[in-house]
Amino acid sequence: MVHTGLKLERALLVTASHCQHPADSKLSDLLAPISEQIKEVITFREKNRGSKLFNHLSAVSESIQALGWVAVAPNMNDAAMFYIN
């Protein structure tokens, strides 16, 4: 699941390197496969709550959401900096 998510992220970045920024509706379509992988990882963690490895699964589950970084607009960073400063 994680490996697939990383491969999808790479494919998206390769595609993005050859194109201009798509409209928001098109961007959400491009991100859909990555979002599905993120959901699968989260679901896998939830299904294995009783596992001895639950903390490790949680670490992966919480970290995998970083694959969504490509959807963060520059003005969102500015908004965050406003509150940080």
N, CA, C and O atoms as a CHARMM CRD file, in Angstrom:
* protein
*
  340
    1    1 MET  N      0.81400  -1.18900   0.00000 PROA 1      0.00000
    2    1 MET  CA     0.00000   0.00000   0.00000 PROA 1      0.00000
    3    1 MET  C      0.86500   1.26400   0.00000 PROA 1      0.00000
    4    1 MET  O      0.64800   2.17500  -0.79900 PROA 1      0.00000
    5    2 VAL  N      1.82700   1.30700   0.88600 PROA 2      0.00000
    6    2 VAL  CA     2.70600   2.47600   0.96500 PROA 2      0.00000
    7    2 VAL  C      3.54100   2.57600  -0.30700 PROA 2      0.00000
    8    2 VAL  O      3.69000   3.65700  -0.87800 PROA 2      0.00000
    9    3 HSD  N      4.07600   1.45800  -0.74100 PROA 3      0.00000
   10    3 HSD  CA     4.89000   1.44800  -1.95800 PROA 3      0.00000
   11    3 HSD  C      4.06900   1.92500  -3.15400 PROA 3      0.00000
   12    3 HSD  O      4.54900   2.70600  -3.97500 PROA 3      0.00000
   13    4 THR  N      2.84200   1.45400  -3.24200 PROA 4      0.00000
   14    4 THR  CA     1.96400   1.88300  -4.32700 PROA 4      0.00000
   15    4 THR  C      1.70400   3.38300  -4.24500 PROA 4      0.00000
   16    4 THR  O      1.72000   4.07600  -5.26200 PROA 4      0.00000
   17    5 GLY  N      1.46700   3.88100  -3.04300 PROA 5      0.00000
   18    5 GLY  CA     1.25800   5.31300  -2.85300 PROA 5      0.00000
   19    5 GLY  C      2.45400   6.12700  -3.30300 PROA 5      0.00000
   20    5 GLY  O      2.30200   7.17300  -3.93400 PROA 5      0.00000
   21    6 LEU  N      3.64600   5.64400  -2.97700 PROA 6      0.00000
   22    6 LEU  CA     4.86600   6.35200  -3.38100 PROA 6      0.00000
   23    6 LEU  C      5.05600   6.31500  -4.89700 PROA 6      0.00000
   24    6 LEU  O      5.49000   7.29900  -5.49700 PROA 6      0.00000
   25    7 LYS  N      4.73000   5.18200  -5.51100 PROA 7      0.00000
   26    7 LYS  CA     4.82500   5.08900  -6.97100 PROA 7      0.00000
   27    7 LYS  C      3.82900   6.03600  -7.63800 PROA 7      0.00000
   28    7 LYS  O      4.14900   6.67600  -8.63900 PROA 7      0.00000
   29    8 LEU  N      2.62300   6.12200  -7.08200 PROA 8      0.00000
   30    8 LEU  CA     1.62300   7.03400  -7.63000 PROA 8      0.00000
   31    8 LEU  C      2.05900   8.48900  -7.47700 PROA 8      0.00000
   32    8 LEU  O      1.84800   9.31000  -8.37000 PROA 8      0.00000
   33    9 GLU  N      2.66800   8.79400  -6.33500 PROA 9      0.00000
   34    9 GLU  CA     3.16700  10.15400  -6.09900 PROA 9      0.00000
   35    9 GLU  C      4.24800  10.49900  -7.12200 PROA 9      0.00000
   36    9 GLU  O      4.26500  11.60200  -7.66900 PROA 9      0.00000
   37   10 ARG  N      5.13500   9.56100  -7.37200 PROA 10     0.00000
   38   10 ARG  CA     6.19600   9.78900  -8.35500 PROA 10     0.00000
   39   10 ARG  C      5.60600  10.02500  -9.73600 PROA 10     0.00000
   40   10 ARG  O      6.02100  10.94000 -10.44700 PROA 10     0.00000
   41   11 ALA  N      4.63900   9.20300 -10.11300 PROA 11     0.00000
   42   11 ALA  CA     4.00200   9.36300 -11.42300 PROA 11     0.00000
   43   11 ALA  C      3.33100  10.73100 -11.54000 PROA 11     0.00000
   44   11 ALA  O      3.39100  11.37200 -12.58900 PROA 11     0.00000
   45   12 LEU  N      2.69800  11.16800 -10.46500 PROA 12     0.00000
   46   12 LEU  CA     2.06700  12.48700 -10.46800 PROA 12     0.00000
   47   12 LEU  C      3.10900  13.59000 -10.63700 PROA 12     0.00000
   48   12 LEU  O      2.89400  14.53900 -11.39000 PROA 12     0.00000
   49   13 LEU  N      4.22900  13.46600  -9.94100 PROA 13     0.00000
   50   13 LEU  CA     5.28400  14.47500 -10.04700 PROA 13     0.00000
   51   13 LEU  C      5.90100  14.50900 -11.44100 PROA 13     0.00000
   52   13 LEU  O      6.21500  15.58100 -11.95700 PROA 13     0.00000
   53   14 VAL  N      6.07400  13.34800 -12.04500 PROA 14     0.00000
   54   14 VAL  CA     6.59900  13.29900 -13.41300 PROA 14     0.00000
   55   14 VAL  C      5.61700  13.97300 -14.36300 PROA 14     0.00000
   56   14 VAL  O      6.01800  14.75900 -15.22100 PROA 14     0.00000
   57   15 THR  N      4.34000  13.66900 -14.21100 PROA 15     0.00000
   58   15 THR  CA     3.31400  14.30300 -15.04000 PROA 15     0.00000
   59   15 THR  C      3.30400  15.80800 -14.82600 PROA 15     0.00000
   60   15 THR  O      3.23700  16.57600 -15.78600 PROA 15     0.00000
   61   16 ALA  N      3.36900  16.22800 -13.57000 PROA 16     0.00000
   62   16 ALA  CA     3.32300  17.65700 -13.24100 PROA 16     0.00000
   63   16 ALA  C      4.52700  18.40600 -13.80100 PROA 16     0.00000
   64   16 ALA  O      4.43000  19.59300 -14.11500 PROA 16     0.00000
   65   17 SER  N      5.64700  17.72700 -13.92500 PROA 17     0.00000
   66   17 SER  CA     6.84600  18.39900 -14.43300 PROA 17     0.00000
   67   17 SER  C      6.73200  18.74700 -15.91600 PROA 17     0.00000
   68   17 SER  O      7.51100  19.54600 -16.43500 PROA 17     0.00000
   69   18 HSD  N      5.75800  18.14500 -16.58900 PROA 18     0.00000
   70   18 HSD  CA     5.56600  18.39000 -18.01700 PROA 18     0.00000
   71   18 HSD  C      4.33800  19.24400 -18.31300 PROA 18     0.00000
   72   18 HSD  O      4.01500  19.47400 -19.47800 PROA 18     0.00000
   73   19 CYS  N      3.65700  19.71200 -17.28700 PROA 19     0.00000
   74   19 CYS  CA     2.39100  20.42100 -17.47800 PROA 19     0.00000
   75   19 CYS  C      2.34800  21.69900 -16.65200 PROA 19     0.00000
   76   19 CYS  O      3.17500  21.92600 -15.76800 PROA 19     0.00000
   77   20 GLN  N      1.36000  22.51900 -16.97000 PROA 20     0.00000
   78   20 GLN  CA     1.07800  23.66900 -16.12800 PROA 20     0.00000
   79   20 GLN  C      0.14800  23.22800 -15.00600 PROA 20     0.00000
   80   20 GLN  O     -0.42100  22.13700 -15.05000 PROA 20     0.00000
   81   21 HSD  N      0.00100  24.08600 -14.00300 PROA 21     0.00000
   82   21 HSD  CA    -0.86200  23.77300 -12.86200 PROA 21     0.00000
   83   21 HSD  C     -2.29500  23.56600 -13.35800 PROA 21     0.00000
   84   21 HSD  O     -2.85300  24.44700 -14.01300 PROA 21     0.00000
   85   22 PRO  N     -2.89400  22.41200 -13.05300 PROA 22     0.00000
   86   22 PRO  CA    -4.25800  22.15000 -13.51900 PROA 22     0.00000
   87   22 PRO  C     -5.29100  22.90000 -12.67300 PROA 22     0.00000
   88   22 PRO  O     -4.98800  23.40300 -11.59200 PROA 22     0.00000
   89   23 ALA  N     -6.49400  22.95700 -13.18800 PROA 23     0.00000
   90   23 ALA  CA    -7.60400  23.52000 -12.41700 PROA 23     0.00000
   91   23 ALA  C     -7.83800  22.64300 -11.19200 PROA 23     0.00000
   92   23 ALA  O     -7.45600  21.47300 -11.17400 PROA 23     0.00000
   93   24 ASP  N     -8.46400  23.21300 -10.17900 PROA 24     0.00000
   94   24 ASP  CA    -8.68000  22.47800  -8.93100 PROA 24     0.00000
   95   24 ASP  C     -9.44800  21.17900  -9.14000 PROA 24     0.00000
   96   24 ASP  O     -9.14800  20.17300  -8.49700 PROA 24     0.00000
   97   25 SER  N    -10.43600  21.19100 -10.03400 PROA 25     0.00000
   98   25 SER  CA   -11.21000  19.97100 -10.27900 PROA 25     0.00000
   99   25 SER  C    -10.33500  18.89000 -10.90900 PROA 25     0.00000
  100   25 SER  O    -10.45700  17.71200 -10.57400 PROA 25     0.00000
  101   26 LYS  N     -9.46900  19.28600 -11.80500 PROA 26     0.00000
  102   26 LYS  CA    -8.56000  18.32600 -12.44400 PROA 26     0.00000
  103   26 LYS  C     -7.51100  17.82900 -11.44800 PROA 26     0.00000
  104   26 LYS  O     -7.12900  16.65900 -11.47500 PROA 26     0.00000
  105   27 LEU  N     -7.04900  18.72100 -10.57300 PROA 27     0.00000
  106   27 LEU  CA    -6.06600  18.32900  -9.56800 PROA 27     0.00000
  107   27 LEU  C     -6.64000  17.26800  -8.63700 PROA 27     0.00000
  108   27 LEU  O     -5.95100  16.31200  -8.28100 PROA 27     0.00000
  109   28 SER  N     -7.89200  17.43300  -8.24600 PROA 28     0.00000
  110   28 SER  CA    -8.49800  16.43200  -7.36100 PROA 28     0.00000
  111   28 SER  C     -8.62500  15.08600  -8.06900 PROA 28     0.00000
  112   28 SER  O     -8.50000  14.03800  -7.43500 PROA 28     0.00000
  113   29 ASP  N     -8.87300  15.10900  -9.38100 PROA 29     0.00000
  114   29 ASP  CA    -8.91000  13.85500 -10.14500 PROA 29     0.00000
  115   29 ASP  C     -7.53000  13.20300 -10.18500 PROA 29     0.00000
  116   29 ASP  O     -7.41200  11.98200 -10.08000 PROA 29     0.00000
  117   30 LEU  N     -6.48900  14.02100 -10.33700 PROA 30     0.00000
  118   30 LEU  CA    -5.12300  13.49400 -10.37400 PROA 30     0.00000
  119   30 LEU  C     -4.70000  12.92700  -9.02000 PROA 30     0.00000
  120   30 LEU  O     -3.92400  11.97400  -8.95200 PROA 30     0.00000
  121   31 LEU  N     -5.21500  13.51900  -7.95000 PROA 31     0.00000
  122   31 LEU  CA    -4.85100  13.08000  -6.60000 PROA 31     0.00000
  123   31 LEU  C     -5.69100  11.90700  -6.09500 PROA 31     0.00000
  124   31 LEU  O     -5.35800  11.30900  -5.07200 PROA 31     0.00000
  125   32 ALA  N     -6.76200  11.57400  -6.79100 PROA 32     0.00000
  126   32 ALA  CA    -7.67600  10.52500  -6.33100 PROA 32     0.00000
  127   32 ALA  C     -6.98200   9.18100  -6.06900 PROA 32     0.00000
  128   32 ALA  O     -7.23700   8.58000  -5.02600 PROA 32     0.00000
  129   33 PRO  N     -6.12300   8.68400  -6.96100 PROA 33     0.00000
  130   33 PRO  CA    -5.47000   7.39700  -6.67200 PROA 33     0.00000
  131   33 PRO  C     -4.58700   7.45000  -5.42000 PROA 33     0.00000
  132   33 PRO  O     -4.51900   6.47900  -4.66600 PROA 33     0.00000
  133   34 ILE  N     -3.92100   8.57200  -5.20400 PROA 34     0.00000
  134   34 ILE  CA    -3.08500   8.71900  -4.01000 PROA 34     0.00000
  135   34 ILE  C     -3.96300   8.74700  -2.77200 PROA 34     0.00000
  136   34 ILE  O     -3.63600   8.13500  -1.75500 PROA 34     0.00000
  137   35 SER  N     -5.07900   9.45800  -2.85900 PROA 35     0.00000
  138   35 SER  CA    -6.01600   9.51800  -1.73500 PROA 35     0.00000
  139   35 SER  C     -6.54600   8.13100  -1.38200 PROA 35     0.00000
  140   35 SER  O     -6.71300   7.80200  -0.20800 PROA 35     0.00000
  141   36 GLU  N     -6.80600   7.32800  -2.40000 PROA 36     0.00000
  142   36 GLU  CA    -7.28400   5.96100  -2.15300 PROA 36     0.00000
  143   36 GLU  C     -6.23800   5.13800  -1.40100 PROA 36     0.00000
  144   36 GLU  O     -6.58000   4.37700  -0.49600 PROA 36     0.00000
  145   37 GLN  N     -4.98000   5.28600  -1.76800 PROA 37     0.00000
  146   37 GLN  CA    -3.91800   4.55500  -1.07000 PROA 37     0.00000
  147   37 GLN  C     -3.79700   5.02100   0.37400 PROA 37     0.00000
  148   37 GLN  O     -3.58100   4.21100   1.27600 PROA 37     0.00000
  149   38 ILE  N     -3.93500   6.31000   0.59100 PROA 38     0.00000
  150   38 ILE  CA    -3.88800   6.84100   1.95600 PROA 38     0.00000
  151   38 ILE  C     -5.01900   6.23700   2.77700 PROA 38     0.00000
  152   38 ILE  O     -4.81200   5.82000   3.91700 PROA 38     0.00000
  153   39 LYS  N     -6.21800   6.19100   2.19500 PROA 39     0.00000
  154   39 LYS  CA    -7.37200   5.60700   2.89200 PROA 39     0.00000
  155   39 LYS  C     -7.13500   4.13300   3.19800 PROA 39     0.00000
  156   39 LYS  O     -7.49500   3.66000   4.27600 PROA 39     0.00000
  157   40 GLU  N     -6.53700   3.40400   2.26400 PROA 40     0.00000
  158   40 GLU  CA    -6.25700   1.98200   2.48500 PROA 40     0.00000
  159   40 GLU  C     -5.30800   1.77900   3.65800 PROA 40     0.00000
  160   40 GLU  O     -5.50900   0.87900   4.47300 PROA 40     0.00000
  161   41 VAL  N     -4.27900   2.60900   3.74500 PROA 41     0.00000
  162   41 VAL  CA    -3.32000   2.49600   4.84900 PROA 41     0.00000
  163   41 VAL  C     -4.01900   2.77700   6.17700 PROA 41     0.00000
  164   41 VAL  O     -3.80400   2.06100   7.15500 PROA 41     0.00000
  165   42 ILE  N     -4.84700   3.80600   6.21600 PROA 42     0.00000
  166   42 ILE  CA    -5.57000   4.14900   7.44300 PROA 42     0.00000
  167   42 ILE  C     -6.52900   3.02600   7.82700 PROA 42     0.00000
  168   42 ILE  O     -6.62300   2.66600   9.00000 PROA 42     0.00000
  169   43 THR  N     -7.23500   2.47800   6.85500 PROA 43     0.00000
  170   43 THR  CA    -8.15800   1.37000   7.11300 PROA 43     0.00000
  171   43 THR  C     -7.40700   0.14500   7.62300 PROA 43     0.00000
  172   43 THR  O     -7.87300  -0.53100   8.54000 PROA 43     0.00000
  173   44 PHE  N     -6.25600  -0.14000   7.03900 PROA 44     0.00000
  174   44 PHE  CA    -5.44900  -1.27500   7.48600 PROA 44     0.00000
  175   44 PHE  C     -5.06100  -1.11900   8.94900 PROA 44     0.00000
  176   44 PHE  O     -5.12600  -2.07400   9.72300 PROA 44     0.00000
  177   45 ARG  N     -4.65900   0.08900   9.32100 PROA 45     0.00000
  178   45 ARG  CA    -4.30900   0.33700  10.72000 PROA 45     0.00000
  179   45 ARG  C     -5.50700   0.09900  11.62100 PROA 45     0.00000
  180   45 ARG  O     -5.39200  -0.56100  12.65300 PROA 45     0.00000
  181   46 GLU  N     -6.65000   0.63100  11.23700 PROA 46     0.00000
  182   46 GLU  CA    -7.84800   0.49600  12.07000 PROA 46     0.00000
  183   46 GLU  C     -8.27900  -0.95900  12.22100 PROA 46     0.00000
  184   46 GLU  O     -8.77700  -1.34900  13.27700 PROA 46     0.00000
  185   47 LYS  N     -8.09400  -1.75400  11.19100 PROA 47     0.00000
  186   47 LYS  CA    -8.46400  -3.17000  11.25100 PROA 47     0.00000
  187   47 LYS  C     -7.50300  -3.97100  12.11600 PROA 47     0.00000
  188   47 LYS  O     -7.81100  -5.10200  12.49300 PROA 47     0.00000
  189   48 ASN  N     -6.35300  -3.40900  12.43700 PROA 48     0.00000
  190   48 ASN  CA    -5.33800  -4.12700  13.20500 PROA 48     0.00000
  191   48 ASN  C     -5.05800  -3.45500  14.54200 PROA 48     0.00000
  192   48 ASN  O     -3.91500  -3.42100  14.99700 PROA 48     0.00000
  193   49 ARG  N     -6.09900  -2.92300  15.16800 PROA 49     0.00000
  194   49 ARG  CA    -5.94100  -2.25300  16.46000 PROA 49     0.00000
  195   49 ARG  C     -5.38700  -3.18700  17.53400 PROA 49     0.00000
  196   49 ARG  O     -4.67400  -2.73000  18.42700 PROA 49     0.00000
  197   50 GLY  N     -5.68800  -4.44900  17.47200 PROA 50     0.00000
  198   50 GLY  CA    -5.23100  -5.39500  18.47900 PROA 50     0.00000
  199   50 GLY  C     -3.81500  -5.90800  18.25200 PROA 50     0.00000
  200   50 GLY  O     -3.29800  -6.67700  19.06300 PROA 50     0.00000
  201   51 SER  N     -3.19900  -5.50000  17.18600 PROA 51     0.00000
  202   51 SER  CA    -1.86800  -5.98800  16.84100 PROA 51     0.00000
  203   51 SER  C     -0.80000  -5.41500  17.77100 PROA 51     0.00000
  204   51 SER  O     -0.91300  -4.29200  18.26100 PROA 51     0.00000
  205   52 LYS  N      0.24500  -6.22500  18.00100 PROA 52     0.00000
  206   52 LYS  CA     1.39300  -5.73700  18.77000 PROA 52     0.00000
  207   52 LYS  C      2.10200  -4.61200  18.01700 PROA 52     0.00000
  208   52 LYS  O      2.82700  -3.81500  18.61300 PROA 52     0.00000
  209   53 LEU  N      1.89100  -4.55800  16.73300 PROA 53     0.00000
  210   53 LEU  CA     2.55100  -3.56200  15.88700 PROA 53     0.00000
  211   53 LEU  C      1.68600  -2.32200  15.64800 PROA 53     0.00000
  212   53 LEU  O      1.97500  -1.52300  14.75700 PROA 53     0.00000
  213   54 PHE  N      0.62900  -2.16500  16.43900 PROA 54     0.00000
  214   54 PHE  CA    -0.30200  -1.06300  16.20500 PROA 54     0.00000
  215   54 PHE  C      0.38700   0.29800  16.24400 PROA 54     0.00000
  216   54 PHE  O      0.06900   1.16900  15.43500 PROA 54     0.00000
  217   55 ASN  N      1.31400   0.49600  17.15900 PROA 55     0.00000
  218   55 ASN  CA     2.01200   1.78700  17.22000 PROA 55     0.00000
  219   55 ASN  C      2.80700   2.04600  15.94000 PROA 55     0.00000
  220   55 ASN  O      2.86400   3.17700  15.45800 PROA 55     0.00000
  221   56 HSD  N      3.41400   1.00400  15.39900 PROA 56     0.00000
  222   56 HSD  CA     4.16200   1.14600  14.14800 PROA 56     0.00000
  223   56 HSD  C      3.21000   1.43300  12.98200 PROA 56     0.00000
  224   56 HSD  O      3.48300   2.27200  12.12400 PROA 56     0.00000
  225   57 LEU  N      2.09000   0.71100  12.98000 PROA 57     0.00000
  226   57 LEU  CA     1.09300   0.95400  11.94200 PROA 57     0.00000
  227   57 LEU  C      0.55500   2.37700  12.03400 PROA 57     0.00000
  228   57 LEU  O      0.29100   3.01600  11.01600 PROA 57     0.00000
  229   58 SER  N      0.39700   2.86500  13.24700 PROA 58     0.00000
  230   58 SER  CA    -0.08500   4.23400  13.45000 PROA 58     0.00000
  231   58 SER  C      0.92800   5.24900  12.93500 PROA 58     0.00000
  232   58 SER  O      0.55400   6.26200  12.34300 PROA 58     0.00000
  233   59 ALA  N      2.19800   4.97900  13.16100 PROA 59     0.00000
  234   59 ALA  CA     3.24100   5.88800  12.67200 PROA 59     0.00000
  235   59 ALA  C      3.19500   5.98100  11.14900 PROA 59     0.00000
  236   59 ALA  O      3.29300   7.06900  10.58200 PROA 59     0.00000
  237   60 VAL  N      3.04700   4.84300  10.50000 PROA 60     0.00000
  238   60 VAL  CA     2.96700   4.83000   9.03900 PROA 60     0.00000
  239   60 VAL  C      1.67700   5.50200   8.57900 PROA 60     0.00000
  240   60 VAL  O      1.68000   6.29600   7.63700 PROA 60     0.00000
  241   61 SER  N      0.58800   5.17900   9.24800 PROA 61     0.00000
  242   61 SER  CA    -0.71400   5.73100   8.88300 PROA 61     0.00000
  243   61 SER  C     -0.75100   7.25000   9.00000 PROA 61     0.00000
  244   61 SER  O     -1.31400   7.92800   8.14000 PROA 61     0.00000
  245   62 GLU  N     -0.16400   7.77500  10.04200 PROA 62     0.00000
  246   62 GLU  CA    -0.14600   9.22800  10.22000 PROA 62     0.00000
  247   62 GLU  C      0.82800   9.89800   9.25400 PROA 62     0.00000
  248   62 GLU  O      0.59800  11.02700   8.81900 PROA 62     0.00000
  249   63 SER  N      1.89700   9.21500   8.92300 PROA 63     0.00000
  250   63 SER  CA     2.91500   9.79100   8.03900 PROA 63     0.00000
  251   63 SER  C      2.51800   9.74500   6.57100 PROA 63     0.00000
  252   63 SER  O      2.90600  10.61900   5.79500 PROA 63     0.00000
  253   64 ILE  N      1.75200   8.73700   6.18500 PROA 64     0.00000
  254   64 ILE  CA     1.40700   8.56400   4.77100 PROA 64     0.00000
  255   64 ILE  C      0.61300   9.75300   4.24100 PROA 64     0.00000
  256   64 ILE  O      0.59400  10.00900   3.03700 PROA 64     0.00000
  257   65 GLN  N     -0.03000  10.46500   5.13300 PROA 65     0.00000
  258   65 GLN  CA    -0.83200  11.61900   4.72100 PROA 65     0.00000
  259   65 GLN  C      0.03000  12.74000   4.14600 PROA 65     0.00000
  260   65 GLN  O     -0.48400  13.65700   3.50700 PROA 65     0.00000
  261   66 ALA  N      1.31700  12.66500   4.37000 PROA 66     0.00000
  262   66 ALA  CA     2.23500  13.66000   3.80300 PROA 66     0.00000
  263   66 ALA  C      2.25800  13.60100   2.27500 PROA 66     0.00000
  264   66 ALA  O      2.70200  14.55000   1.62900 PROA 66     0.00000
  265   67 LEU  N      1.78800  12.50400   1.69500 PROA 67     0.00000
  266   67 LEU  CA     1.74200  12.41800   0.23600 PROA 67     0.00000
  267   67 LEU  C      0.81400  13.47800  -0.35500 PROA 67     0.00000
  268   67 LEU  O      0.88100  13.75500  -1.55200 PROA 67     0.00000
  269   68 GLY  N     -0.03200  14.05900   0.45200 PROA 68     0.00000
  270   68 GLY  CA    -0.93300  15.10200  -0.02800 PROA 68     0.00000
  271   68 GLY  C     -0.29000  16.47000  -0.13300 PROA 68     0.00000
  272   68 GLY  O     -0.97300  17.45100  -0.42800 PROA 68     0.00000
  273   69 TRP  N      1.01100  16.55700   0.10100 PROA 69     0.00000
  274   69 TRP  CA     1.70400  17.85200   0.09000 PROA 69     0.00000
  275   69 TRP  C      1.56200  18.57500  -1.23900 PROA 69     0.00000
  276   69 TRP  O      1.60100  19.80400  -1.28000 PROA 69     0.00000
  277   70 VAL  N      1.40000  17.83800  -2.31400 PROA 70     0.00000
  278   70 VAL  CA     1.32800  18.47700  -3.62500 PROA 70     0.00000
  279   70 VAL  C      0.07300  19.32800  -3.79400 PROA 70     0.00000
  280   70 VAL  O      0.01600  20.17300  -4.68700 PROA 70     0.00000
  281   71 ALA  N     -0.91700  19.11700  -2.96100 PROA 71     0.00000
  282   71 ALA  CA    -2.16500  19.87700  -3.06400 PROA 71     0.00000
  283   71 ALA  C     -2.13000  21.17200  -2.25700 PROA 71     0.00000
  284   71 ALA  O     -3.05700  21.97600  -2.34800 PROA 71     0.00000
  285   72 VAL  N     -1.08400  21.38400  -1.47500 PROA 72     0.00000
  286   72 VAL  CA    -1.00800  22.58600  -0.64700 PROA 72     0.00000
  287   72 VAL  C     -0.62700  23.77400  -1.52100 PROA 72     0.00000
  288   72 VAL  O      0.41900  23.78000  -2.17100 PROA 72     0.00000
  289   73 ALA  N     -1.48900  24.76900  -1.52100 PROA 73     0.00000
  290   73 ALA  CA    -1.24000  25.98000  -2.31300 PROA 73     0.00000
  291   73 ALA  C     -0.28700  26.89700  -1.56300 PROA 73     0.00000
  292   73 ALA  O     -0.27800  26.90100  -0.33200 PROA 73     0.00000
  293   74 PRO  N      0.51700  27.67700  -2.28700 PROA 74     0.00000
  294   74 PRO  CA     1.46200  28.58800  -1.61900 PROA 74     0.00000
  295   74 PRO  C      0.78700  29.53000  -0.62800 PROA 74     0.00000
  296   74 PRO  O      1.36700  29.85000   0.40900 PROA 74     0.00000
  297   75 ASN  N     -0.42600  29.97700  -0.93200 PROA 75     0.00000
  298   75 ASN  CA    -1.09200  30.88700  -0.00300 PROA 75     0.00000
  299   75 ASN  C     -1.47600  30.19000   1.29800 PROA 75     0.00000
  300   75 ASN  O     -1.66200  30.85500   2.31800 PROA 75     0.00000
  301   76 MET  N     -1.59700  28.87600   1.28400 PROA 76     0.00000
  302   76 MET  CA    -1.85900  28.13600   2.51900 PROA 76     0.00000
  303   76 MET  C     -0.63400  28.19600   3.42400 PROA 76     0.00000
  304   76 MET  O     -0.76100  28.28800   4.64500 PROA 76     0.00000
  305   77 ASN  N      0.54400  28.14500   2.82600 PROA 77     0.00000
  306   77 ASN  CA     1.77200  28.28400   3.60700 PROA 77     0.00000
  307   77 ASN  C      1.83700  29.66500   4.23800 PROA 77     0.00000
  308   77 ASN  O      2.25200  29.81100   5.38800 PROA 77     0.00000
  309   78 ASP  N      1.42500  30.67700   3.48200 PROA 78     0.00000
  310   78 ASP  CA     1.41400  32.03600   4.01800 PROA 78     0.00000
  311   78 ASP  C      0.45700  32.14700   5.19700 PROA 78     0.00000
  312   78 ASP  O      0.75500  32.82500   6.18000 PROA 78     0.00000
  313   79 ALA  N     -0.68500  31.48700   5.10100 PROA 79     0.00000
  314   79 ALA  CA    -1.65300  31.52000   6.19300 PROA 79     0.00000
  315   79 ALA  C     -1.06800  30.86800   7.44100 PROA 79     0.00000
  316   79 ALA  O     -1.25500  31.36500   8.55200 PROA 79     0.00000
  317   80 ALA  N     -0.36900  29.77200   7.26000 PROA 80     0.00000
  318   80 ALA  CA     0.25100  29.09700   8.40100 PROA 80     0.00000
  319   80 ALA  C      1.32500  29.97900   9.02000 PROA 80     0.00000
  320   80 ALA  O      1.43300  30.05800  10.24400 PROA 80     0.00000
  321   81 MET  N      2.11400  30.64000   8.19100 PROA 81     0.00000
  322   81 MET  CA     3.17000  31.51400   8.70800 PROA 81     0.00000
  323   81 MET  C      2.59200  32.68100   9.50600 PROA 81     0.00000
  324   81 MET  O      3.21500  33.15000  10.45900 PROA 81     0.00000
  325   82 PHE  N      1.41500  33.14500   9.12600 PROA 82     0.00000
  326   82 PHE  CA     0.76000  34.22000   9.86200 PROA 82     0.00000
  327   82 PHE  C      0.55400  33.81400  11.31800 PROA 82     0.00000
  328   82 PHE  O      0.81100  34.59900  12.23000 PROA 82     0.00000
  329   83 TYR  N      0.08800  32.58600  11.53000 PROA 83     0.00000
  330   83 TYR  CA    -0.18300  32.13000  12.88800 PROA 83     0.00000
  331   83 TYR  C      1.08400  31.72200  13.62500 PROA 83     0.00000
  332   83 TYR  O      1.14300  31.80600  14.85200 PROA 83     0.00000
  333   84 ILE  N      2.08500  31.28500  12.89400 PROA 84     0.00000
  334   84 ILE  CA     3.34100  30.89000  13.53700 PROA 84     0.00000
  335   84 ILE  C      4.08500  32.10800  14.05300 PROA 84     0.00000
  336   84 ILE  O      4.64500  32.08000  15.14800 PROA 84     0.00000
  337   85 ASN  N      4.09300  33.16500  13.27600 PROA 85     0.00000
  338   85 ASN  CA     4.80300  34.38000  13.67800 PROA 85     0.00000
  339   85 ASN  C      3.95600  35.11500  14.66000 PROA 85     0.00000
  340   85 ASN  O      4.35000  36.17600  15.14300 PROA 85     0.00000
